[in-house]
Amino acid sequence: MNDGALRDYTGFDLVWIASLVPNKEEIVERIYQTNRDATVAIRSVDSIHQLLYEPADATKFSEVACEEVGRTIADSFIINSTIYYTFK
């Protein structure tokens, strides 16, 4: 286990970032540097669940040319949602 901002993501098709990871922006930047073909899945929260966890803020990824390509939505049984990004 180490900081995801220090990892080399070459060879990974999909990279998941947990909702409680504090430096998501740095990790997305590192993925961009080492593997622009990867899809990034970032766990987030919606609606009332924001009282428990901080939602992912895609505006913080402005240094990296990424775009949202999909999203799951939480419901009464699932707290987290997942936002999927690819690099332009």
VEXBAKE-285949 format. One record per residue: residue in three letters; residue number from 1; y, x, z of N, C-alpha, C in turn; chain. Coordinates in Angstrom, 1 decimal. Layout:
@type->ALA&seq->NUM&n.c2->Y&n.c1->X&n.c3->Z&ca.c2->Y&ca.c1->X&ca.c3->Z&c.c2->Y&c.c1->X&c.c3->Z&mol->A $
...
END
This chain:
@type->MET&seq->1&n.c2->-1.2&n.c1->0.9&n.c3->0.0&ca.c2->0.0&ca.c1->0.0&ca.c3->0.0&c.c2->1.2&c.c1->0.9&c.c3->0.0&mol->A $
@type->ASN&seq->2&n.c2->2.1&n.c1->0.6&n.c3->-1.0&ca.c2->3.4&ca.c1->1.3&ca.c3->-1.0&c.c2->4.4&c.c1->0.5&c.c3->-1.6&mol->A $
@type->ASP&seq->3&n.c2->5.6&n.c1->1.0&n.c3->-1.7&ca.c2->6.8&ca.c1->0.2&ca.c3->-2.2&c.c2->6.6&c.c1->0.0&c.c3->-3.7&mol->A $
@type->GLY&seq->4&n.c2->6.6&n.c1->-1.2&n.c3->-4.2&ca.c2->6.4&ca.c1->-1.6&ca.c3->-5.6&c.c2->7.5&c.c1->-1.0&c.c3->-6.5&mol->A $
@type->ALA&seq->5&n.c2->8.6&n.c1->-0.6&n.c3->-6.0&ca.c2->9.7&ca.c1->0.0&ca.c3->-6.8&c.c2->9.3&c.c1->1.5&c.c3->-7.1&mol->A $
@type->LEU&seq->6&n.c2->8.2&n.c1->2.0&n.c3->-6.5&ca.c2->7.8&ca.c1->3.4&ca.c3->-6.8&c.c2->6.6&c.c1->3.4&c.c3->-7.7&mol->A $
@type->ARG&seq->7&n.c2->6.0&n.c1->2.3&n.c3->-8.0&ca.c2->4.7&ca.c1->2.3&ca.c3->-8.8&c.c2->4.9&c.c1->2.4&c.c3->-10.3&mol->A $
@type->ASP&seq->8&n.c2->3.9&n.c1->2.9&n.c3->-11.0&ca.c2->3.9&ca.c1->2.9&ca.c3->-12.4&c.c2->3.1&c.c1->1.7&c.c3->-12.9&mol->A $
@type->TYR&seq->9&n.c2->3.7&n.c1->0.8&n.c3->-13.6&ca.c2->3.0&ca.c1->-0.4&ca.c3->-14.1&c.c2->2.4&c.c1->-0.3&c.c3->-15.5&mol->A $
@type->THR&seq->10&n.c2->2.3&n.c1->0.8&n.c3->-16.0&ca.c2->1.7&ca.c1->1.0&ca.c3->-17.3&c.c2->0.2&c.c1->0.5&c.c3->-17.2&mol->A $
@type->GLY&seq->11&n.c2->-0.1&n.c1->-0.3&n.c3->-18.2&ca.c2->-1.5&ca.c1->-0.8&ca.c3->-18.3&c.c2->-1.7&c.c1->-2.2&c.c3->-17.6&mol->A $
@type->PHE&seq->12&n.c2->-0.7&n.c1->-2.7&n.c3->-17.0&ca.c2->-0.8&ca.c1->-4.0&ca.c3->-16.3&c.c2->-0.2&c.c1->-5.1&c.c3->-17.2&mol->A $
@type->ASP&seq->13&n.c2->-1.0&n.c1->-6.2&n.c3->-17.5&ca.c2->-0.5&ca.c1->-7.3&ca.c3->-18.3&c.c2->0.4&c.c1->-8.2&c.c3->-17.5&mol->A $
@type->LEU&seq->14&n.c2->0.0&n.c1->-8.4&n.c3->-16.2&ca.c2->0.7&ca.c1->-9.3&ca.c3->-15.3&c.c2->0.9&c.c1->-8.7&c.c3->-14.0&mol->A $
@type->VAL&seq->15&n.c2->2.1&n.c1->-8.8&n.c3->-13.5&ca.c2->2.5&ca.c1->-8.2&ca.c3->-12.2&c.c2->3.0&c.c1->-9.4&c.c3->-11.3&mol->A $
@type->TRP&seq->16&n.c2->2.4&n.c1->-9.6&n.c3->-10.1&ca.c2->2.8&ca.c1->-10.6&ca.c3->-9.2&c.c2->3.7&c.c1->-10.0&c.c3->-8.1&mol->A $
@type->ILE&seq->17&n.c2->4.8&n.c1->-10.6&n.c3->-7.8&ca.c2->5.6&ca.c1->-10.2&ca.c3->-6.7&c.c2->5.7&c.c1->-11.3&c.c3->-5.7&mol->A $
@type->ALA&seq->18&n.c2->5.3&n.c1->-11.0&n.c3->-4.5&ca.c2->5.2&ca.c1->-12.0&ca.c3->-3.4&c.c2->6.6&c.c1->-12.5&c.c3->-3.0&mol->A $
@type->SER&seq->19&n.c2->6.6&n.c1->-13.7&n.c3->-2.4&ca.c2->7.9&ca.c1->-14.3&ca.c3->-2.0&c.c2->8.6&c.c1->-13.5&c.c3->-0.9&mol->A $
@type->LEU&seq->20&n.c2->7.8&n.c1->-12.8&n.c3->-0.1&ca.c2->8.4&ca.c1->-12.1&ca.c3->1.1&c.c2->8.8&c.c1->-10.7&c.c3->0.8&mol->A $
@type->VAL&seq->21&n.c2->8.6&n.c1->-10.2&n.c3->-0.5&ca.c2->9.0&ca.c1->-8.9&ca.c3->-0.8&c.c2->10.5&c.c1->-8.8&c.c3->-0.8&mol->A $
@type->PRO&seq->22&n.c2->11.1&n.c1->-7.8&n.c3->-0.1&ca.c2->12.6&ca.c1->-7.8&ca.c3->0.0&c.c2->13.3&c.c1->-7.2&c.c3->-1.2&mol->A $
@type->ASN&seq->23&n.c2->12.7&n.c1->-6.3&n.c3->-1.9&ca.c2->13.4&ca.c1->-5.6&ca.c3->-3.0&c.c2->12.9&c.c1->-6.0&c.c3->-4.4&mol->A $
@type->LYS&seq->24&n.c2->12.9&n.c1->-7.3&n.c3->-4.7&ca.c2->12.4&ca.c1->-7.8&ca.c3->-6.0&c.c2->13.1&c.c1->-7.2&c.c3->-7.1&mol->A $
@type->GLU&seq->25&n.c2->14.4&n.c1->-7.1&n.c3->-7.0&ca.c2->15.2&ca.c1->-6.5&ca.c3->-8.1&c.c2->14.8&c.c1->-5.1&c.c3->-8.5&mol->A $
@type->GLU&seq->26&n.c2->14.6&n.c1->-4.3&n.c3->-7.5&ca.c2->14.2&ca.c1->-2.9&ca.c3->-7.7&c.c2->12.8&c.c1->-2.9&c.c3->-8.4&mol->A $
@type->ILE&seq->27&n.c2->11.9&n.c1->-3.8&n.c3->-8.0&ca.c2->10.6&ca.c1->-3.8&ca.c3->-8.5&c.c2->10.6&c.c1->-4.2&c.c3->-10.0&mol->A $
@type->VAL&seq->28&n.c2->11.4&n.c1->-5.3&n.c3->-10.3&ca.c2->11.5&ca.c1->-5.8&ca.c3->-11.7&c.c2->12.1&c.c1->-4.6&c.c3->-12.5&mol->A $
@type->GLU&seq->29&n.c2->13.1&n.c1->-3.9&n.c3->-12.0&ca.c2->13.6&ca.c1->-2.8&ca.c3->-12.8&c.c2->12.6&c.c1->-1.7&c.c3->-13.1&mol->A $
@type->ARG&seq->30&n.c2->11.7&n.c1->-1.4&n.c3->-12.1&ca.c2->10.7&ca.c1->-0.4&ca.c3->-12.2&c.c2->9.6&c.c1->-0.9&c.c3->-13.3&mol->A $
@type->ILE&seq->31&n.c2->9.3&n.c1->-2.2&n.c3->-13.2&ca.c2->8.3&ca.c1->-2.7&ca.c3->-14.2&c.c2->8.9&c.c1->-2.6&c.c3->-15.6&mol->A $
@type->TYR&seq->32&n.c2->10.2&n.c1->-2.9&n.c3->-15.7&ca.c2->10.9&ca.c1->-2.8&ca.c3->-17.0&c.c2->10.9&c.c1->-1.3&c.c3->-17.5&mol->A $
@type->GLN&seq->33&n.c2->11.1&n.c1->-0.4&n.c3->-16.6&ca.c2->11.1&ca.c1->1.1&ca.c3->-17.0&c.c2->9.7&c.c1->1.6&c.c3->-17.4&mol->A $
@type->THR&seq->34&n.c2->8.6&n.c1->1.0&n.c3->-16.8&ca.c2->7.3&ca.c1->1.6&ca.c3->-17.0&c.c2->6.4&c.c1->0.7&c.c3->-17.9&mol->A $
@type->ASN&seq->35&n.c2->6.7&n.c1->-0.6&n.c3->-18.1&ca.c2->5.9&ca.c1->-1.4&ca.c3->-19.0&c.c2->6.6&c.c1->-2.7&c.c3->-19.4&mol->A $
@type->ARG&seq->36&n.c2->7.4&n.c1->-2.6&n.c3->-20.5&ca.c2->8.2&ca.c1->-3.8&ca.c3->-20.9&c.c2->7.3&c.c1->-4.9&c.c3->-21.5&mol->A $
@type->ASP&seq->37&n.c2->6.0&n.c1->-4.6&n.c3->-21.7&ca.c2->5.1&ca.c1->-5.7&ca.c3->-22.2&c.c2->4.5&c.c1->-6.6&c.c3->-21.2&mol->A $
@type->ALA&seq->38&n.c2->4.7&n.c1->-6.2&n.c3->-19.9&ca.c2->4.2&ca.c1->-7.0&ca.c3->-18.8&c.c2->4.9&c.c1->-8.3&c.c3->-18.6&mol->A $
@type->THR&seq->39&n.c2->4.1&n.c1->-9.3&n.c3->-18.1&ca.c2->4.7&ca.c1->-10.5&ca.c3->-17.6&c.c2->4.8&c.c1->-10.4&c.c3->-16.1&mol->A $
@type->VAL&seq->40&n.c2->6.0&n.c1->-10.8&n.c3->-15.6&ca.c2->6.2&ca.c1->-10.7&ca.c3->-14.2&c.c2->6.2&c.c1->-12.1&c.c3->-13.6&mol->A $
@type->ALA&seq->41&n.c2->5.4&n.c1->-12.3&n.c3->-12.5&ca.c2->5.3&ca.c1->-13.6&ca.c3->-11.8&c.c2->5.9&c.c1->-13.4&c.c3->-10.4&mol->A $
@type->ILE&seq->42&n.c2->6.9&n.c1->-14.1&n.c3->-10.2&ca.c2->7.6&ca.c1->-14.0&ca.c3->-8.9&c.c2->7.4&c.c1->-15.3&c.c3->-8.1&mol->A $
@type->ARG&seq->43&n.c2->6.9&n.c1->-15.1&n.c3->-6.9&ca.c2->6.7&ca.c1->-16.3&ca.c3->-6.0&c.c2->8.1&c.c1->-16.6&c.c3->-5.5&mol->A $
@type->SER&seq->44&n.c2->8.3&n.c1->-17.9&n.c3->-5.4&ca.c2->9.6&ca.c1->-18.4&ca.c3->-4.9&c.c2->9.3&c.c1->-19.7&c.c3->-4.1&mol->A $
@type->VAL&seq->45&n.c2->10.4&n.c1->-20.4&n.c3->-3.8&ca.c2->10.3&ca.c1->-21.7&ca.c3->-3.1&c.c2->11.3&c.c1->-22.7&c.c3->-3.7&mol->A $
@type->ASP&seq->46&n.c2->11.0&n.c1->-24.0&n.c3->-3.5&ca.c2->11.9&ca.c1->-25.0&ca.c3->-4.0&c.c2->12.2&c.c1->-26.0&c.c3->-2.8&mol->A $
@type->SER&seq->47&n.c2->13.3&n.c1->-26.7&n.c3->-3.0&ca.c2->13.7&ca.c1->-27.8&ca.c3->-2.1&c.c2->13.6&c.c1->-27.4&c.c3->-0.6&mol->A $
@type->ILE&seq->48&n.c2->13.0&n.c1->-28.3&n.c3->0.2&ca.c2->13.0&ca.c1->-28.2&ca.c3->1.6&c.c2->12.3&c.c1->-26.9&c.c3->2.1&mol->A $
@type->HIS&seq->49&n.c2->11.4&n.c1->-26.3&n.c3->1.3&ca.c2->10.7&ca.c1->-25.1&ca.c3->1.6&c.c2->11.6&c.c1->-23.9&c.c3->1.7&mol->A $
@type->GLN&seq->50&n.c2->12.9&n.c1->-24.0&n.c3->1.2&ca.c2->13.8&ca.c1->-23.0&ca.c3->1.4&c.c2->14.2&c.c1->-22.7&c.c3->2.8&mol->A $
@type->LEU&seq->51&n.c2->13.9&n.c1->-23.6&n.c3->3.7&ca.c2->14.1&ca.c1->-23.4&ca.c3->5.1&c.c2->13.1&c.c1->-22.3&c.c3->5.7&mol->A $
@type->LEU&seq->52&n.c2->12.0&n.c1->-22.2&n.c3->5.0&ca.c2->11.0&ca.c1->-21.2&ca.c3->5.5&c.c2->11.1&c.c1->-19.8&c.c3->4.8&mol->A $
@type->TYR&seq->53&n.c2->11.4&n.c1->-19.8&n.c3->3.5&ca.c2->11.5&ca.c1->-18.6&ca.c3->2.7&c.c2->12.8&c.c1->-18.6&c.c3->1.8&mol->A $
@type->GLU&seq->54&n.c2->13.2&n.c1->-17.5&n.c3->1.4&ca.c2->14.4&ca.c1->-17.3&ca.c3->0.5&c.c2->13.9&c.c1->-17.5&c.c3->-0.9&mol->A $
@type->PRO&seq->55&n.c2->14.5&n.c1->-18.3&n.c3->-1.7&ca.c2->14.1&ca.c1->-18.5&ca.c3->-3.1&c.c2->14.4&c.c1->-17.2&c.c3->-3.9&mol->A $
@type->ALA&seq->56&n.c2->13.7&n.c1->-17.0&n.c3->-4.9&ca.c2->14.0&ca.c1->-15.9&ca.c3->-5.8&c.c2->15.3&c.c1->-16.2&c.c3->-6.6&mol->A $
@type->ASP&seq->57&n.c2->16.1&n.c1->-15.2&n.c3->-6.7&ca.c2->17.4&ca.c1->-15.4&ca.c3->-7.4&c.c2->17.4&c.c1->-14.6&c.c3->-8.7&mol->A $
@type->ALA&seq->58&n.c2->17.1&n.c1->-15.2&n.c3->-9.8&ca.c2->17.0&ca.c1->-14.6&ca.c3->-11.1&c.c2->18.3&c.c1->-13.9&c.c3->-11.5&mol->A $
@type->THR&seq->59&n.c2->19.4&n.c1->-14.4&n.c3->-11.0&ca.c2->20.7&ca.c1->-13.7&ca.c3->-11.4&c.c2->20.8&c.c1->-12.3&c.c3->-10.9&mol->A $
@type->LYS&seq->60&n.c2->20.0&n.c1->-11.9&n.c3->-10.0&ca.c2->20.0&ca.c1->-10.6&ca.c3->-9.5&c.c2->19.2&c.c1->-9.6&c.c3->-10.4&mol->A $
@type->PHE&seq->61&n.c2->18.6&n.c1->-10.2&n.c3->-11.4&ca.c2->17.8&ca.c1->-9.3&ca.c3->-12.4&c.c2->18.7&c.c1->-9.0&c.c3->-13.6&mol->A $
@type->SER&seq->62&n.c2->20.0&n.c1->-9.1&n.c3->-13.4&ca.c2->21.0&ca.c1->-9.0&ca.c3->-14.6&c.c2->20.9&c.c1->-7.6&c.c3->-15.2&mol->A $
@type->GLU&seq->63&n.c2->20.5&n.c1->-6.6&n.c3->-14.5&ca.c2->20.4&ca.c1->-5.2&ca.c3->-15.0&c.c2->19.2&c.c1->-5.1&c.c3->-16.0&mol->A $
@type->VAL&seq->64&n.c2->18.3&n.c1->-6.0&n.c3->-15.9&ca.c2->17.1&ca.c1->-6.0&ca.c3->-16.7&c.c2->17.1&c.c1->-7.2&c.c3->-17.7&mol->A $
@type->ALA&seq->65&n.c2->16.8&n.c1->-6.9&n.c3->-19.0&ca.c2->16.8&ca.c1->-8.0&ca.c3->-20.0&c.c2->15.5&c.c1->-8.8&c.c3->-19.9&mol->A $
@type->CYS&seq->66&n.c2->15.5&n.c1->-9.7&n.c3->-19.0&ca.c2->14.3&ca.c1->-10.6&ca.c3->-18.8&c.c2->14.7&c.c1->-12.1&c.c3->-19.0&mol->A $
@type->GLU&seq->67&n.c2->13.7&n.c1->-12.8&n.c3->-19.4&ca.c2->13.9&ca.c1->-14.3&ca.c3->-19.5&c.c2->12.8&c.c1->-15.1&c.c3->-18.9&mol->A $
@type->GLU&seq->68&n.c2->13.1&n.c1->-16.2&n.c3->-18.4&ca.c2->12.1&ca.c1->-17.1&ca.c3->-17.8&c.c2->11.3&c.c1->-17.7&c.c3->-18.9&mol->A $
@type->VAL&seq->69&n.c2->10.0&n.c1->-17.6&n.c3->-18.8&ca.c2->9.1&ca.c1->-18.2&ca.c3->-19.8&c.c2->8.2&c.c1->-19.3&c.c3->-19.2&mol->A $
@type->GLY&seq->70&n.c2->8.3&n.c1->-19.5&n.c3->-17.9&ca.c2->7.4&ca.c1->-20.6&ca.c3->-17.3&c.c2->7.7&c.c1->-20.7&c.c3->-15.8&mol->A $
@type->ARG&seq->71&n.c2->7.2&n.c1->-21.8&n.c3->-15.3&ca.c2->7.4&ca.c1->-22.0&ca.c3->-13.8&c.c2->6.5&c.c1->-23.0&c.c3->-13.3&mol->A $
@type->THR&seq->72&n.c2->6.0&n.c1->-22.8&n.c3->-12.1&ca.c2->5.2&ca.c1->-23.9&ca.c3->-11.4&c.c2->6.1&c.c1->-24.5&c.c3->-10.4&mol->A $
@type->ILE&seq->73&n.c2->5.9&n.c1->-25.7&n.c3->-10.0&ca.c2->6.7&ca.c1->-26.4&ca.c3->-9.1&c.c2->5.9&c.c1->-26.7&c.c3->-7.8&mol->A $
@type->ALA&seq->74&n.c2->6.5&n.c1->-26.5&n.c3->-6.7&ca.c2->5.8&ca.c1->-26.8&ca.c3->-5.4&c.c2->5.7&c.c1->-28.3&c.c3->-5.3&mol->A $
@type->ASP&seq->75&n.c2->4.7&n.c1->-28.8&n.c3->-4.5&ca.c2->4.6&ca.c1->-30.2&ca.c3->-4.2&c.c2->4.3&c.c1->-30.3&c.c3->-2.7&mol->A $
@type->SER&seq->76&n.c2->3.9&n.c1->-31.5&n.c3->-2.2&ca.c2->3.7&ca.c1->-31.7&ca.c3->-0.8&c.c2->2.5&c.c1->-30.9&c.c3->-0.2&mol->A $
@type->PHE&seq->77&n.c2->1.7&n.c1->-30.3&n.c3->-1.1&ca.c2->0.6&ca.c1->-29.5&ca.c3->-0.6&c.c2->0.8&c.c1->-28.0&c.c3->-0.8&mol->A $
@type->ILE&seq->78&n.c2->1.7&n.c1->-27.7&n.c3->-1.7&ca.c2->1.9&ca.c1->-26.2&ca.c3->-2.0&c.c2->3.3&c.c1->-25.9&c.c3->-1.8&mol->A $
@type->ILE&seq->79&n.c2->3.5&n.c1->-24.9&n.c3->-0.9&ca.c2->4.9&ca.c1->-24.5&ca.c3->-0.5&c.c2->5.6&c.c1->-23.6&c.c3->-1.6&mol->A $
@type->ASN&seq->80&n.c2->4.9&n.c1->-22.7&n.c3->-2.2&ca.c2->5.5&ca.c1->-21.7&ca.c3->-3.1&c.c2->5.4&c.c1->-22.3&c.c3->-4.6&mol->A $
@type->SER&seq->81&n.c2->6.4&n.c1->-21.9&n.c3->-5.3&ca.c2->6.4&ca.c1->-22.0&ca.c3->-6.8&c.c2->6.3&c.c1->-20.6&c.c3->-7.3&mol->A $
@type->THR&seq->82&n.c2->6.1&n.c1->-20.5&n.c3->-8.6&ca.c2->6.0&ca.c1->-19.2&ca.c3->-9.3&c.c2->6.8&c.c1->-19.3&c.c3->-10.5&mol->A $
@type->ILE&seq->83&n.c2->7.7&n.c1->-18.2&n.c3->-10.7&ca.c2->8.5&ca.c1->-18.1&ca.c3->-11.9&c.c2->8.0&c.c1->-17.0&c.c3->-12.7&mol->A $
@type->TYR&seq->84&n.c2->7.8&n.c1->-17.2&n.c3->-14.0&ca.c2->7.2&ca.c1->-16.2&ca.c3->-14.9&c.c2->8.3&c.c1->-15.6&c.c3->-15.8&mol->A $
@type->TYR&seq->85&n.c2->8.4&n.c1->-14.3&n.c3->-15.9&ca.c2->9.4&ca.c1->-13.7&ca.c3->-16.7&c.c2->8.8&c.c1->-12.7&c.c3->-17.7&mol->A $
@type->THR&seq->86&n.c2->9.4&n.c1->-12.5&n.c3->-18.9&ca.c2->9.0&ca.c1->-11.5&ca.c3->-19.8&c.c2->10.3&c.c1->-10.7&c.c3->-20.1&mol->A $
@type->PHE&seq->87&n.c2->10.2&n.c1->-9.5&n.c3->-20.7&ca.c2->11.3&ca.c1->-8.7&ca.c3->-21.0&c.c2->11.7&c.c1->-8.9&c.c3->-22.5&mol->A $
@type->LYS&seq->88&n.c2->12.9&n.c1->-9.0&n.c3->-22.8&ca.c2->13.4&ca.c1->-9.2&ca.c3->-24.2&c.c2->13.3&c.c1->-7.9&c.c3->-25.0&mol->A $
END
